[in-house]
Amino acid sequence: MNSRDTQKANAGLSILVAEDSIVHQTLAVRLLEGLGHAVTVVGNGKEAVRALRRGMFDVLLTDVEMPELDGLSAARMIRAGEAEMGGRIPIVGVTTIGSHEDCLNAGMDAYLPKPLEAEPLTRTLKKVVRRTAA
């Protein structure tokens, strides 16, 4: 990995957050912006898929359980689109339930428990960005 990729893995990411709970949206935005990242928030998986088609993001942080289209289904749709169009965005599932294996089986790169905490979030972002930059 070159020094530019290392810098990108450490700060200044453009992160799409898909979360239906206002409380968890607020927490994610505060944590991510506090770490120096730019954040865009959507309320469900359907909106996340649309946002990814329109904009460039470095990472998708998605709740697993959401209305309209859950995070697992959204991840599968995104991976299917990438198979056709190329590219790969790191996807991190955020969940209160023990669906970690489901996250990985849906094509997510990692998962975090709710509520989000700064240290595990930072570690996970570095890991998934470093993996896709390599």
Beta strands, then each sheet from edge to edge (+ up, - down):
strand 1: 14-18
strand 2: 38-42
strand 3: 59-63
strand 4: 91-95
strand 5: 110-113
sheet 1: 2+ 1+ 3+ 4+ 5+
end
